[in-house]
Amino acid sequence: MNGQNRKDISPGLEVNIVLKQDQRSGKLTNGIVKDILTNAAFHPHGIKVRLQDGQVGRVKEILSN
């Protein structure tokens, strides 16, 4: 599942995100969602989240429900 819809993402989900510095390479970072930072219901590049380890990026894949 992609991470473009806010309703699909909630704290505690395991996701792959792309960090700002990795946007060109497309390198994904795995982690657990702590906070949802995007207020809009939809974002074409992925909903921005903060992981439990403090990293911030846009969700590219949702790994667990």
TALIN-V806910 format. One record per pair of residues at least 24 apart in sequence whose ideal C-beta (glycine too) atoms are under 6 Angstrom apart, sorted by the first residue. I is the first residue (numbers start at 1). J is the second residue. D is the distance in Angstrom with one decimal. If there is no record, write none. Layout:
BEGIN
I/J/D  I/J/D
END
This chain:
BEGIN
1/62/4.4  3/46/4.4  3/47/5.3  3/59/2.5  3/60/5.9  3/62/5.8  4/42/5.9  4/46/6.0  5/42/5.7  6/41/5.1  6/47/5.3  9/36/5.9  9/47/5.4  13/64/5.8  14/63/4.4  14/64/4.3  15/59/5.0  15/62/5.4  16/60/5.3  16/61/4.2  17/57/3.5  17/59/5.5  18/57/5.3  18/58/5.7  18/60/5.4  19/57/4.3  28/60/5.9
END
